[in-house]
């Protein structure tokens, strides 16, 4: 974990957040600046800076993020209507917090 990383602080409980899901490897919480009625962040507990920093050893982490996204979409009631999954990569790609996270966005009518 990185001491100055906001998501690491959230994972450690140093910054309050309501987890919609948590297991040994991941947490899920709502984006504080949502772009849709449903806007969740799926965050690995282990600090990985961005997609550019993943290795072959991270395939289980990446796969886990997609499985959790599928389950959270169902829990939030957007699995049938549709949703987006989005990784922002580096500043030019819109990444603002440099801790790997997957956006689940949906719920539009």
TAWO-V819706 format. One record per residue. OMEGA is omega in radians with two decimals (none if undefined). NEAR is the number of other ideal C-beta (glycine too) atoms within 8 Angstrom. Layout:
OMEGA&NEAR + OMEGA&NEAR
This chain:
3.13&8 + -3.08&7 + -3.07&5 + -3.10&3 + -3.14&12 + -3.10&8 + 3.05&11 + 3.10&12 + 3.09&9 + 3.14&13 + -3.11&10 + -3.13&7 + 3.14&6 + 3.04&5 + -3.07&7 + 3.05&4 + 3.09&7 + 3.13&6 + 3.04&8 + 3.13&9 + 3.03&11 + 2.94&6 + -3.09&5 + -3.00&3 + -2.99&8 + 2.90&13 + 3.07&11 + 3.09&13 + -3.12&12 + 3.06&9 + -3.12&10 + 3.05&4 + -3.02&4 + 3.08&9 + -3.12&6 + 3.09&9 + 3.04&7 + 3.10&13 + -3.10&12 + 3.04&13 + 3.09&12 + -2.94&13 + 3.01&15 + 3.11&11 + 3.11&8 + -3.11&7 + 2.95&9 + -3.00&11 + -3.13&8 + 3.06&10 + -3.14&7 + -3.09&7 + 3.12&8 + 3.09&9 + 3.09&5 + 3.13&4 + -3.11&4 + -3.09&9 + 3.10&7 + 3.10&6 + -3.12&13 + 3.09&9 + 3.12&8 + 3.12&11 + 3.14&12 + 3.11&10 + 3.10&8 + 3.10&12 + 3.12&12 + -3.11&9 + -3.14&9 + 3.08&14 + 3.10&12 + -3.13&8 + -3.13&8 + 3.07&11 + 3.12&9 + -3.09&11 + -3.12&8 + -3.10&5 + 3.09&9 + -3.10&5 + 3.08&12 + 2.94&7 + -2.99&10 + 2.92&7 + 2.94&9 + -3.06&9 + 3.12&8 + -3.04&8 + -3.13&6 + 3.09&4 + 3.08&7 + 3.13&6 + -3.12&10 + 3.10&5 + -3.01&8 + 3.00&6 + -3.08&13 + 3.07&13 + -3.13&11 + 3.08&13 + 2.96&14 + -3.00&16 + 3.11&11 + 3.09&14 + 3.10&10 + 3.10&6 + none&1
